[in-house]
Amino acid sequence: MVDYHSAGPCGGNGPGTNGDYMAQEDDWDRDLLLDPAWEKQQRKTFTAWCNSHLRKAGTQIENIDEDFRDGLKLMLLLEVISGERLPKPERGKMRVHKINNVNKALDFIASKGVKLVSIGAEEIVDGNAKMTLGMIWTIILRFAIQDISVEETSAKEGLLLWCQRKTAPYKNVNVQNFHISWKDGLAFNALIHRHRPELIEYDKLRKDDPVTNLNNAFEVAEKYLDIPKMLDAEDIVGTLRPDEKAIMTYVSCFYHAFSGAQKAETAANRICKVLAVNQENEHLMEDYEKLASDLLEWIKRTIPWLEDRSPQKTIQEMQQKLEDFRDYRRVHKPPKVQEKCQLEINFNTLQTKLRLSNRPAFMPSEGKMVSDINNCWQHLEQAEKGYEEWLLNEIRRLERLDHLAEKFRQKASIHEAWTEGKEAMLQQKDYETATLSDIKALIRKHEAFESDLAAHQDRVEQIAAIAQELNELDYYDSPSVNARCQKICDQWDVLGALTHSRREALEQTEKQLETIDELHLEYAKRAAPFNNWMESAMEDLQDMFIVHTPEEIEGLIAAHDQFKSTLPDADREREAILGIQREAQRVADLQGIKLSGNNPYTSVTPHVINSKWERVQQLVPKRDHALLDEQSKQQSNEHLRRQFASQANIVGPWIQTKMEEIGRISIEMNGTLEDQLDHLKQYEQSIVEYKPNMDLLEQQHQLIQEALIFDNKHTNYTMEHIRVGWEQLLTTIARTINEVENQILTRDAKGISQEQMQEFRASFNHFDKDHGGALGPEEFKACLISLGYDVENDRQGDAEFSRIMALVDPNGSGSVTFQAFIDFMSRETTDTDTAEQVIASFRVLAGDKNYITAEELRRELPPAQAEYCIARMAPYPGPDGALDYKSFSTALYGESDL
């Protein structure tokens, strides 16, 4: 007896036997087999399946449990489906002859690795429906389902996975089993439409009309695919759970009918792989283009701002510009420095991936090369440096202007106060009615005035000179300064003319003057210059001063001390002048002369002299205090200079030392690439940990700028130099780490051993005489010769060397980097996808045609990659809708002709 249940999933011969395919099948419930609905479905399905094979031998069966009883058609069925000859059957009509024929068939089934238990020839000969159906299901499993394999799964799971893959793109289809997933008929239609879309109008099918869907699929399969109708739509719909064995049998016919499509699917997978690499690279190119565009746009927006040299009217406005510039340095520029570094890293990584995937090198859009961005960045930094120098110079200019303008106003106010009433005095006609003595007095008084006038000539010239300098320095309020200066000059000319006229009038009556008080005259002559000296002293003591170094303030203090040393002599002169006035009064009193009160020759009274002298005495200590405050300020500034210089003289050499160490590491490259990468990352971490020293230096520099300190003789380092060095250090370590990572990526992708990588590095370093990290053409040729390449100086060798140089230096830069050298050496021994392989894959999908259609691409490829190909393939001359897959494949690898 043969048990067809044991021939199912639990009836295999153990691991490694052909019975293993049965291990994936569910046990067939013996009680369910007797269900009338299931038995009916199995009878119809198994009968149709048997007839689909028996028709090849010119026969068929009508009743599955009757027509196999004599064993003849059973043996014939096995010969047809196996392609092998069975022992010759016995033609007798007796029961023993039938049993012998059935046993021959069962022995043949057992020889194929199926362990038969509980099924005997007697049950088959007796027409046992249950045993007959079980035997036929065992045959179907062995010869129709066992050999199905999809992604390392076989039999039932393989067939189910195949159905899921083929129906995945279709709506309302979700194949999870071989019973209720097929009740609505959409899964059958989807299988047909996936392989023969012209046979089914899938979009017109409705999920709520399963009978129509099932009949449509059964009829199309029988008419066009030569798959007999094995199921009844009404039976499937009317059964709560259709028979799984019947569905699997029928679906297996679809699998075998479409098995030829597996080759196309393999070809499609290859194309998908190639297209996925290309799409990823295009995404990286788009990211590079966008990042480069954004950075260039920011540079183009920033440069005009830095090149704007529009001067401001006040120091406050210029200091606001300086503060905006500091914000740019601290806030806006550092992220852009990081973006620029990241852009270079992305570019190098993309080029490495393109080389590894055998694609042409990426050439960015015009103006967006890394070199173009570096040029724009240099332009930005030049504009930045010029802008800072202009700001500082402009602040100095405005300080100078404010000082000059204040000095002009002080001198002009003093002069205007002096000239007040002078015109009226000079225009008096008092000499017409005066006595002779009065006239003499008027003459002396006028001489004293002329002396005073001459003393004020220097101040007028100073006022004019200051106004001229304000004009030359483009002072914003020059019109009002010029107007005031012109008014003073015009008034001075009028005073000169009036003085001359009055002197002539007095001289005409001079002979009438006989007496003059010599003492009054002497007083007036000495008092006037002394008074002028005191006014000049008060002016100097109140004069503003601007210094930038301790030496300058010490010079002012020394000059002030020199001035104070003259005060005793001035005090003696004051006492002498006051003594003259007292002597005149004594003589007048002695002679009984009644003086009019004031000295007729001068308006400088003793009270004026004493009051001005007291004012000078008050201003001297104030000047002392102001100079001492400024001296303290300059000493504080000197401390800031020394503090900054001390830190800068540490940070600057540290940055230079790190740059040299990184340069040595990038050349020596001791140990494995991972060791080198770890070493470089440790250096990078030490650099990051050094950042607080930079921050401290920035804080000290901020204090210097806030104190408006412009020079520092204690160090040769400026903050700008150190910033540039720091940015170069960060960029260099990041770039070096990226180069090592790309070497690891190349090594792993190309399968290069560590020993090979070290050998490549040793050869490269040997010929890199200047340790610049790149070989010139002659150095590279010598390296190739040492490796055994025939590139000697003859026609054939020159041609070979030119070919190799085109591979390692596609841009014609005249140098070969270590990365390009590794790519070349690995390319010599590594196999990669080629354009020819992709073309061959497309030819499979196209059914060996020289062109392919959009419909074929959409059927064989995933939607996203199918549309990708359709959008980029050129039309093929010939049928409408034909696409040229050959030119598309060569374009993927940057080849103009295959």
C-alpha positions in Angstrom: 0.0 0.0 0.0 1.1 3.6 -0.8 0.1 6.5 1.5 -0.1 9.6 -0.7 -0.4 11.6 2.5 3.1 10.5 3.4 4.2 11.5 0.0 3.3 15.1 0.9 5.3 17.4 3.2 5.9 14.8 5.8 6.6 11.9 3.6 10.0 12.8 2.2 13.1 10.6 2.4 15.0 12.9 4.8 17.5 15.6 4.2 19.2 15.5 0.8 16.5 13.4 -1.0 14.1 14.4 -3.6 11.4 14.0 -1.0 12.4 17.3 0.6 10.2 19.3 -1.7 7.2 17.7 0.0 8.3 19.1 3.4 6.9 22.5 2.6 3.4 21.1 1.9 0.6 21.1 4.5 -0.7 17.7 5.5 -3.8 16.7 3.5 -6.6 16.2 6.0 -8.1 12.8 5.2 -11.6 13.8 6.4 -11.6 16.9 4.2 -10.8 14.8 1.1 -14.2 13.2 1.5 -15.9 16.7 1.3 -18.0 16.5 -1.8 -17.2 20.0 -3.0 -13.5 19.4 -2.7 -13.7 16.0 -4.3 -15.6 17.5 -7.2 -13.0 20.2 -7.7 -10.1 17.7 -7.5 -11.8 15.3 -9.9 -12.2 18.0 -12.5 -8.8 19.6 -12.0 -6.8 16.3 -11.9 -8.7 14.9 -14.9 -8.0 18.0 -16.9 -4.3 18.0 -15.9 -3.9 14.3 -16.9 -5.7 14.9 -20.2 -3.4 17.9 -20.9 -0.5 15.4 -21.0 -2.3 12.3 -22.4 -3.5 14.3 -25.4 0.2 14.4 -26.4 -0.1 10.6 -26.8 -3.4 10.8 -28.6 -5.7 9.7 -25.8 -7.5 11.0 -22.7 -9.6 9.8 -19.7 -13.2 10.5 -18.9 -13.5 9.1 -15.3 -10.3 9.4 -13.2 -11.1 6.5 -10.8 -12.2 4.1 -13.7 -9.9 4.8 -16.6 -6.7 4.1 -14.5 -7.9 0.8 -13.1 -6.1 -1.3 -15.7 -2.9 0.6 -15.3 -2.3 1.2 -19.0 -3.2 4.9 -19.2 -1.5 5.4 -15.8 1.8 4.0 -17.3 1.3 6.1 -20.4 0.8 9.3 -18.4 4.0 8.7 -16.4 6.0 8.1 -19.7 4.6 11.3 -21.2 5.4 13.6 -18.2 8.7 12.0 -17.3 10.0 11.4 -20.9 11.2 8.0 -19.8 10.2 4.5 -20.9 8.4 2.2 -18.4 8.5 -1.6 -18.5 6.2 -3.1 -21.1 2.6 -3.4 -19.8 0.6 -6.6 -19.7 -2.3 -6.6 -22.1 -4.5 -9.2 -20.4 -7.9 -8.4 -19.0 -7.6 -10.3 -15.8 -7.3 -8.6 -12.4 -3.7 -9.9 -11.9 -2.7 -8.2 -15.2 -4.2 -4.9 -14.0 -2.5 -5.1 -10.6 0.9 -5.8 -12.2 0.5 -2.8 -14.5 -0.5 -0.5 -11.6 2.5 -1.8 -9.5 4.9 -1.0 -12.4 3.6 2.6 -12.3 3.8 2.8 -8.5 7.4 1.4 -8.6 8.3 4.0 -11.2 6.9 6.8 -8.9 8.9 5.3 -5.9 12.1 5.3 -8.0 11.8 9.1 -8.3 12.3 9.6 -4.6 8.7 9.4 -3.5 8.1 7.2 -0.5 4.8 5.5 -1.0 2.9 4.4 2.1 -0.6 2.9 2.3 -1.3 3.1 -1.4 -1.5 -0.3 -3.1 -2.3 -1.4 -6.6 -5.5 -3.2 -5.3 -7.2 0.1 -4.3 -6.5 1.6 -7.7 -7.7 -1.5 -9.6 -10.8 -1.5 -7.4 -11.6 2.1 -8.3 -11.0 3.7 -4.9 -11.6 7.4 -5.6 -9.8 8.6 -2.5 -6.6 6.6 -3.2 -6.7 7.4 -6.9 -6.9 11.1 -6.3 -4.1 10.9 -3.7 -1.9 9.1 -6.2 -2.5 11.6 -9.0 -1.7 14.5 -6.5 1.6 12.7 -5.7 2.4 12.6 -9.4 1.5 16.3 -9.8 3.7 17.3 -6.8 6.6 15.2 -8.1 6.5 16.2 -11.8 4.8 19.6 -11.9 5.7 21.4 -8.7 8.9 19.9 -7.2 11.2 21.6 -9.7 9.8 25.1 -9.2 12.5 27.3 -7.6 12.4 31.0 -6.9 15.2 32.7 -4.8 16.4 29.5 -3.1 12.8 28.4 -2.2 11.2 25.5 -3.9 7.9 23.6 -4.4 4.9 25.3 -2.8 6.8 28.2 -1.3 8.6 28.9 -4.5 5.4 28.8 -6.5 3.7 31.1 -4.0 6.6 33.5 -4.1 6.5 33.5 -7.9 2.8 34.4 -7.8 3.4 37.2 -5.3 6.2 38.7 -7.4 4.2 38.6 -10.6 1.0 40.1 -9.1 2.5 42.7 -6.8 1.9 45.7 -9.1 -1.8 44.9 -9.4 -4.5 46.5 -7.3 -6.9 44.3 -5.3 -4.6 41.4 -5.6 -2.9 40.0 -2.5 -1.8 36.4 -2.9 -1.1 34.8 0.5 -2.2 31.2 -0.1 -3.6 28.8 -2.7 -7.2 28.9 -1.7 -9.2 32.1 -0.8 -6.6 34.5 -2.4 -7.8 33.2 -5.8 -11.6 33.3 -5.2 -12.3 36.6 -6.9 -10.4 35.6 -10.1 -8.2 38.8 -10.2 -5.0 36.9 -9.3 -5.5 34.5 -12.4 -6.1 37.5 -14.6 -3.1 39.4 -13.2 -0.8 36.5 -13.9 -1.9 36.4 -17.6 -1.8 40.2 -17.9 1.7 40.4 -16.4 3.1 38.1 -19.2 0.6 38.7 -22.0 -1.0 42.1 -21.4 -2.7 42.1 -24.8 -4.9 39.2 -23.8 -6.5 40.8 -20.7 -8.2 44.2 -20.2 -7.3 44.2 -16.5 -8.6 47.7 -15.7 -12.2 46.6 -16.7 -12.3 43.7 -14.2 -14.4 44.2 -11.0 -13.6 42.6 -7.7 -17.3 42.2 -7.0 -17.8 40.0 -10.1 -15.7 36.9 -9.3 -17.5 34.5 -11.7 -16.9 36.7 -14.7 -13.3 37.2 -13.6 -12.6 33.5 -13.2 -14.3 32.5 -16.5 -12.4 35.2 -18.3 -9.1 33.9 -17.0 -10.0 30.2 -17.7 -11.1 30.9 -21.2 -8.1 33.0 -22.2 -5.7 30.5 -20.7 -7.4 27.6 -22.6 -7.6 29.6 -25.9 -4.2 31.3 -26.0 -1.9 29.6 -23.5 -3.0 25.9 -24.1 -3.8 25.5 -20.4 -7.0 23.4 -20.2 -9.9 24.5 -18.1 -9.3 22.6 -14.8 -11.7 24.5 -12.5 -15.3 25.7 -12.5 -15.9 29.3 -11.5 -19.2 28.5 -9.8 -17.5 25.7 -7.7 -14.7 28.1 -6.5 -17.1 30.9 -5.7 -19.6 28.6 -4.0 -17.0 27.0 -1.8 -16.0 28.7 1.5 -12.4 27.5 1.0 -11.5 26.3 -2.5 -9.4 23.1 -2.7 -5.7 24.0 -2.3 -4.4 21.1 -4.4 -6.7 22.0 -7.3 -5.6 25.6 -7.3 -1.9 24.7 -7.0 -2.2 22.2 -9.9 -3.9 24.8 -12.1 -1.4 27.6 -11.1 1.6 25.3 -11.7 0.4 25.2 -15.4 0.7 29.0 -15.6 4.2 28.8 -14.1 5.4 26.3 -16.7 3.7 28.2 -19.4 5.5 31.4 -18.5 8.8 29.8 -17.3 10.5 31.3 -20.3 10.0 34.7 -18.7 12.5 33.8 -15.9 15.4 34.5 -18.2 14.0 38.0 -18.9 13.6 38.6 -15.2 17.2 37.8 -14.6 18.2 40.2 -17.3 15.9 42.8 -15.7 17.6 42.4 -12.4 21.0 43.1 -13.9 19.6 46.2 -15.6 18.0 47.3 -12.3 21.4 47.0 -10.5 23.1 49.1 -13.2 20.4 51.7 -13.2 20.3 51.9 -9.4 24.1 52.8 -9.4 23.5 55.4 -12.1 20.5 56.9 -10.3 22.5 57.1 -7.0 25.4 58.9 -8.8 23.0 61.3 -10.5 21.5 62.1 -7.1 24.9 62.8 -5.7 25.7 65.0 -8.7 22.5 67.0 -8.2 23.3 67.4 -4.5 26.8 68.7 -5.5 25.3 71.1 -8.0 22.8 72.5 -5.5 25.4 72.9 -2.7 27.9 74.6 -5.1 25.2 76.9 -6.5 24.1 77.9 -2.9 27.7 78.6 -1.9 28.5 80.6 -5.0 25.3 82.6 -4.6 26.3 83.5 -1.0 29.8 84.5 -2.1 28.4 86.6 -5.0 26.0 88.3 -2.5 28.7 88.9 0.1 31.5 90.3 -2.2 29.6 93.5 -3.2 28.9 94.2 0.4 32.6 93.8 1.3 33.6 95.9 -1.7 31.2 98.8 -0.8 33.4 101.8 0.3 30.6 104.3 0.9 31.9 106.5 3.7 29.8 107.5 6.7 29.6 110.9 8.4 30.1 109.9 12.0 32.3 107.5 13.9 29.2 105.8 15.4 28.0 104.9 11.9 31.4 103.5 10.9 31.7 101.6 14.2 28.3 100.0 13.4 29.8 98.9 10.1 32.7 97.4 11.9 30.3 95.6 14.3 28.4 94.2 11.3 31.7 93.0 9.9 32.6 91.2 13.1 29.2 89.5 13.1 30.0 88.3 9.6 33.3 86.9 10.7 31.9 85.2 13.8 28.4 84.1 12.7 28.0 84.0 8.9 31.4 82.9 7.5 32.3 79.8 9.7 29.3 77.7 8.4 30.2 78.6 4.9 33.8 77.5 5.5 32.4 74.1 6.7 30.1 73.9 3.6 33.1 74.6 1.3 35.0 71.8 3.0 32.0 69.4 2.8 31.6 70.2 -0.9 35.2 69.1 -1.6 34.7 65.9 0.4 31.4 65.1 -1.5 33.1 65.8 -4.8 36.0 63.4 -4.0 33.6 60.7 -2.8 31.5 61.0 -5.9 34.5 60.7 -8.2 35.6 57.6 -6.3 32.2 56.0 -6.6 32.1 56.8 -10.3 35.5 55.1 -10.8 34.5 52.1 -8.8 31.4 51.6 -10.9 33.3 52.1 -14.2 31.6 55.4 -14.9 33.1 58.5 -16.5 34.4 61.2 -14.1 31.8 63.8 -13.0 32.3 67.2 -14.6 30.2 69.9 -12.8 28.4 72.7 -14.6 30.5 75.5 -16.0 31.8 77.7 -13.2 31.0 75.1 -10.4 34.3 73.2 -10.4 36.1 73.0 -7.0 38.8 75.2 -8.5 36.1 77.8 -9.5 34.7 77.8 -6.0 38.2 78.2 -4.6 38.9 81.1 -6.9 35.6 82.8 -5.8 36.6 82.1 -2.2 40.0 83.8 -2.7 38.2 86.8 -4.2 35.9 86.9 -1.1 38.9 86.8 1.3 40.7 89.5 -0.7 37.6 91.7 -0.5 37.3 90.9 3.2 40.8 91.9 4.0 40.5 95.1 2.0 37.2 95.9 3.7 38.6 95.6 7.2 41.6 97.8 6.3 39.2 100.4 4.8 37.0 100.4 8.0 40.0 101.0 10.3 41.4 103.7 8.1 38.0 105.4 7.8 37.6 105.3 11.6 41.0 106.9 12.0 40.0 109.6 9.4 36.8 110.4 11.2 38.6 110.6 14.5 41.1 113.1 12.9 38.2 115.0 11.4 36.3 115.3 14.8 39.5 116.5 16.5 40.2 119.1 13.8 36.6 120.3 13.8 36.6 120.7 17.5 39.9 122.6 17.3 38.5 124.8 14.6 35.4 125.7 16.7 37.5 126.5 19.7 39.9 128.8 17.9 37.1 130.4 15.9 35.1 131.1 19.1 38.1 132.7 20.8 38.9 134.8 17.7 35.2 135.9 17.3 35.1 136.8 21.0 38.2 138.9 20.5 37.0 140.7 17.4 33.6 141.5 19.0 33.3 145.3 19.1 36.6 145.9 17.3 35.1 147.4 14.2 33.0 149.9 16.2 36.1 150.9 18.2 38.1 151.5 15.1 35.3 153.5 13.5 35.0 156.0 16.5 35.7 159.7 15.8 36.7 160.5 19.4 40.0 162.1 18.2 38.1 165.0 16.6 37.1 166.6 19.9 39.9 165.2 22.1 42.6 167.3 23.6 46.2 166.9 22.7 46.9 164.6 25.6 43.8 162.6 24.6 45.1 162.3 21.1 48.5 161.1 22.3 46.7 158.6 24.4 44.6 157.4 21.4 47.8 157.0 19.3 49.4 154.9 22.0 46.2 152.9 22.4 46.1 152.3 18.7 49.7 151.1 18.7 48.8 148.7 21.4 45.8 147.5 19.4 48.0 147.0 16.4 50.4 144.9 18.5 47.4 142.9 19.7 46.2 142.6 16.1 49.6 141.3 14.9 49.5 138.8 17.8 46.2 137.4 16.5 47.4 137.0 12.9 48.8 133.6 13.8 45.5 132.4 15.1 43.7 133.5 12.0 46.2 131.6 9.9 45.7 128.6 12.0 41.9 128.8 11.6 42.3 129.0 7.8 44.8 126.1 7.8 42.5 123.9 9.8 39.6 124.7 7.5 41.7 123.8 4.5 42.7 120.4 6.1 39.0 119.7 6.8 38.2 120.3 3.2 41.0 118.0 2.0 39.9 115.2 4.4 36.3 115.5 3.0 34.7 116.6 6.3 30.9 116.2 6.0 30.1 119.7 7.4 32.7 121.5 5.3 30.2 124.1 3.9 29.5 125.5 7.4 33.2 125.4 8.3 34.1 127.2 5.1 31.4 129.8 5.6 32.6 130.5 9.2 36.2 130.7 8.1 35.3 133.0 5.2 33.4 135.3 7.6 36.5 135.4 9.9 38.8 136.2 7.0 36.6 138.9 5.7 36.2 140.5 9.1 40.0 140.3 9.5 40.5 142.2 6.2 38.0 144.8 7.4 39.8 145.2 10.7 43.1 145.6 8.9 41.7 148.3 6.6 40.0 150.1 9.6 43.2 149.9 11.6 45.1 151.5 8.8 42.6 154.2 8.3 42.5 155.1 12.0 46.3 155.2 12.2 46.4 157.7 9.4 43.8 159.8 11.1 45.7 159.8 14.4 49.0 160.5 12.7 47.6 163.6 11.2 47.0 165.0 14.7 50.1 163.3 16.2 52.1 166.6 16.3 49.4 168.0 18.6 50.1 165.2 21.1 52.9 166.1 23.6 52.4 164.1 26.6 51.9 160.5 27.2 52.0 158.3 30.2 55.0 156.1 29.4 54.2 153.9 32.2 50.7 153.2 30.8 52.2 152.6 27.4 54.8 150.3 28.8 52.1 148.5 30.8 50.0 148.2 27.6 52.8 146.9 25.5 53.8 144.3 28.1 50.3 143.4 29.2 49.1 142.7 25.6 51.6 139.9 24.7 51.3 138.5 28.2 47.6 138.4 27.9 47.9 136.7 24.5 50.4 134.2 26.1 47.8 133.4 28.8 45.0 133.0 26.2 47.3 130.7 24.2 48.2 128.7 27.3 44.5 128.3 28.3 43.8 127.2 24.7 46.6 124.7 24.8 45.6 123.4 28.2 42.0 122.8 26.9 43.2 121.4 23.6 42.1 117.8 22.8 44.7 115.1 22.2 44.7 111.6 20.5 47.5 109.1 21.2 47.9 105.4 20.4 51.0 104.4 22.2 52.5 104.9 25.7 55.4 106.7 24.1 53.1 109.3 22.6 51.4 110.1 25.9 54.8 110.2 27.6 55.8 112.8 25.1 52.7 114.9 25.9 53.4 114.6 29.6 57.0 115.7 29.1 55.8 118.7 27.0 53.3 119.6 29.8 56.0 119.4 32.4 58.2 121.7 30.3 55.2 124.1 30.2 54.8 124.0 34.0 58.5 124.8 34.4 57.9 128.2 32.7 55.2 129.2 35.1 57.5 130.8 37.7 59.0 133.1 35.0 55.5 133.9 33.8 54.4 134.7 37.3 57.4 137.1 37.7 56.4 138.7 34.4 52.8 139.1 35.7 54.1 140.7 38.9 56.3 143.1 36.8 53.4 144.1 34.6 51.2 144.7 37.7 54.1 146.6 39.2 54.1 149.0 36.2 50.4 149.7 36.7 51.0 150.3 40.4 53.9 152.6 39.6 51.7 154.7 37.2 49.1 155.1 39.9 51.7 156.1 42.4 53.1 158.8 40.0 49.6 160.1 39.3 48.9 160.3 42.9 52.2 161.9 43.5 51.5 164.6 40.9 47.8 164.9 41.9 46.8 163.6 38.5 43.3 162.2 38.4 43.3 159.2 36.1 40.2 158.4 34.1 40.2 154.9 35.7 41.2 152.5 32.9 44.5 152.4 31.1 43.9 154.4 27.9 46.2 152.2 25.9 44.9 148.8 26.7 41.8 147.0 27.7 43.8 144.4 29.6 43.4 145.4 33.1 45.1 144.0 36.1 41.9 142.3 37.0 41.8 140.6 33.6 45.4 139.5 34.0 44.8 138.1 37.5 41.6 136.4 36.5 43.2 134.7 33.4 46.2 133.8 35.5 43.9 132.1 38.1 42.2 130.3 35.2 45.6 129.0 34.0 46.4 127.9 37.5 43.1 125.9 37.5 43.6 124.3 34.1 47.1 123.0 34.9 45.9 120.3 37.4 43.0 119.4 35.2 45.5 118.8 32.3 47.6 116.7 34.7 44.6 114.5 35.5 43.6 114.1 31.8 47.2 113.1 30.8 47.5 110.6 33.7 44.1 109.1 32.7 45.3 108.7 29.2 48.6 107.3 30.4 46.7 104.6 32.4 44.6 103.9 29.3 47.6 103.4 27.1 49.2 101.2 29.8 46.1 99.0 29.8 46.2 98.9 25.9 49.8 97.8 26.1 48.8 95.0 28.5 46.1 93.9 26.0 48.8 93.9 23.2 51.2 91.8 25.3 48.4 89.4 26.3 47.3 88.8 22.7 50.9 88.5 21.5 51.6 85.9 24.2 48.7 83.7 23.1 49.2 84.3 19.4 52.9 83.3 19.6 51.7 80.0 21.0 48.8 79.3 18.7 50.5 80.3 15.5 53.5 77.9 15.8 51.2 75.1 17.0 49.0 75.4 13.9 52.2 75.4 11.7 53.5 72.3 13.5 50.2 70.4 13.1 50.2 71.2 9.4 53.7 69.8 9.0 52.8 66.7 11.0 49.7 66.0 8.9 51.8 66.5 5.7 54.2 63.8 7.0 51.4 61.4 7.9 49.8 61.8 4.5 53.2 60.9 2.8 54.5 58.2 5.2 51.2 56.3 5.7 52.6 53.7 8.1 50.5 50.7 9.1 47.1 49.6 7.6 44.7 52.1 6.1 42.4 51.7 9.2 45.4 52.4 11.4 46.2 55.5 9.3 42.5 56.6 9.5 42.5 56.1 13.3 45.7 58.1 13.6 44.3 60.9 11.5 41.1 61.0 13.5 43.1 61.2 16.7 44.9 64.2 15.1 41.5 65.6 14.2 40.3 65.1 17.8 43.4 66.9 19.1 42.7 69.8 16.8 39.1 70.0 17.9 40.2 69.9 21.5 42.6 72.8 20.8 39.6 75.0 19.8 39.3 76.7 23.3 42.7 78.2 22.7 41.4 79.8 19.4 38.3 81.0 21.3 40.5 82.6 24.0 42.5 84.3 21.3 39.3 85.5 19.6 38.2 87.0 22.9 41.5 88.8 23.4 41.4 90.1 19.8 37.8 91.3 20.5 39.1 93.3 23.5 41.9 94.8 21.4 39.4 95.9 18.7 37.0 97.3 21.2 39.9 99.4 22.6 40.6 100.6 19.0 44.2 99.2 19.1 45.6 99.1 15.6 49.2 98.0 15.9 51.0 95.4 18.0 54.8 95.3 17.9 55.0 92.3 20.2 54.0 89.7 17.6 54.2 89.0 13.9 50.9 87.1 14.0 47.6 88.9 13.2 44.2 87.4 14.0 43.5 87.1 10.3 46.7 85.1 9.7 45.8 82.7 12.5 42.2 82.4 11.4 43.4 81.5 7.8 45.9 79.0 9.3 43.2 77.4 11.5 40.7 77.1 8.6 43.5 75.5 6.4 44.3 73.1 9.2 40.7 72.0 9.6 40.3 71.6 5.8 43.6 69.7 5.4 42.9 67.1 8.1 39.3 66.6 6.7 40.7 66.2 3.2 43.4 63.8 4.3 40.8 61.7 6.2 38.6 61.7 3.1 41.5 60.5 1.0 42.2 57.5 3.3 38.5 56.7 3.5 38.3 56.7 -0.3 41.4 54.4 -0.4 39.6 52.0 2.0 36.5 52.2 -0.2 38.6 51.4 -3.3 40.5 48.6 -1.5 37.2 46.9 -0.3 35.4 47.4 -3.6 38.3 46.1 -5.7 39.4 43.4 -3.3 43.0 44.8 -2.8 44.9 43.2 0.0 46.7 45.2 2.6 50.1 44.0 1.3 49.2 45.2 -2.2 48.1 48.5 -0.9 51.4 48.9 1.0 53.3 47.9 -2.1 51.4 50.5 -4.1 52.2 53.1 -1.5 55.9 52.2 -1.4 56.2 52.4 -5.2 54.3 55.7 -5.3 56.4 57.3 -2.4 59.7 56.1 -4.0 59.0 58.1 -7.1 57.4 61.1 -5.4 60.7 62.8 -4.9 59.3 66.2 -3.7 56.8 64.4 -1.3 54.0 66.5 -2.9 51.4 63.7 -2.9 51.4 63.5 -6.8 53.6 62.2 -9.6 54.6 64.1 -12.7 54.4 62.4 -16.1 58.1 61.4 -16.0 57.9 60.2 -12.4 54.8 58.2 -13.2 56.4 56.6 -16.3 59.4 55.5 -14.2 57.0 54.0 -11.7 55.2 52.0 -14.4 58.5 50.8 -15.8 59.5 49.6 -12.3 56.2 47.6 -12.2 56.9 45.9 -15.5 54.8 48.0 -17.9 56.3 48.5 -21.4 56.2 52.3 -21.8 59.8 52.9 -23.0 60.5 55.8 -25.3 59.4 54.3 -28.6 56.2 54.7 -30.7 54.4 51.7 -29.1 55.5 52.6 -25.6 54.5 56.2 -26.0 51.1 55.2 -27.2 50.6 52.9 -24.3 51.8 55.6 -21.8 49.4 58.1 -23.4 46.5 55.6 -23.0 47.3 55.1 -19.3 47.7 58.8 -18.7 44.2 59.4 -20.2 42.9 57.0 -17.6 44.7 58.3 -14.5 44.6 62.0 -15.5 41.4 62.5 -17.5 41.4 66.3 -16.9 44.9 66.7 -18.2 46.2 68.4 -15.0 49.8 67.0 -15.6 49.9 65.1 -12.3 48.8 61.7 -11.0 47.4 61.4 -7.4 47.8 58.3 -5.2 44.0 57.7 -5.5 44.2 57.7 -9.3 47.3 55.4 -9.1 45.3 52.9 -6.9 42.3 53.0 -9.2 44.5 52.2 -12.2 46.3 49.4 -10.5 43.1 47.8 -9.2 41.4 48.3 -12.6 44.0 46.1 -14.2 42.8 43.0 -12.3 39.2 43.7 -11.3 36.2 42.7 -13.4 33.2 45.1 -13.4 29.9 45.5 -15.3 30.4 46.6 -18.9 28.3 48.3 -21.5 28.3 45.0 -23.5 26.8 43.1 -20.6 24.0 45.7 -20.2 23.3 45.6 -24.0 23.0 41.8 -23.8 20.6 42.1 -20.9 18.4 44.6 -22.8 18.5 42.2 -25.8 17.0 39.4 -23.7 14.2 41.7 -22.5 13.5 42.8 -26.1 13.2 39.2 -27.4 16.5 39.3 -29.4 15.4 42.5 -31.2 17.7 45.5 -31.9 15.2 47.8 -30.1 12.8 47.6 -27.2 9.4 49.2 -26.5 8.1 51.1 -23.6 5.5 48.4 -22.9 8.3 45.8 -22.6 10.3 48.0 -20.2 7.2 48.6 -18.0 6.5 44.9 -18.0 10.0 43.7 -17.1 11.3 46.4 -14.9 10.1 48.1 -11.7 8.0 51.2 -12.4 10.6 53.8 -11.3 13.5 52.3 -13.3 11.3 51.6 -16.3 10.3 55.3 -16.5 13.9 56.2 -16.0 14.9 54.2 -19.1 12.0 55.5 -21.2 12.8 59.1 -20.5 16.4 58.7 -21.5 16.3 56.3 -24.5 16.5 57.8 -27.9 13.9 56.7 -30.6 15.0 53.7 -32.7 14.5 54.1 -36.5 11.8 51.6 -37.4 8.5 50.7 -35.8 6.6 53.3 -33.9 7.5 53.5 -30.2 10.8 51.6 -30.7 13.6 52.7 -28.3 17.4 52.4 -28.9 18.8 50.5 -25.9 22.3 50.2 -27.3 23.1 54.0 -27.3 21.5 54.3 -23.8 23.8 51.5 -22.5 26.9 53.0 -23.9 26.0 56.4 -22.5 25.8 54.9 -19.0 29.5 54.1 -19.2 30.5 57.3 -21.0 31.4 55.5 -24.2 30.6 57.1 -27.6 30.8 53.8 -29.5 30.8 50.3 -28.2 
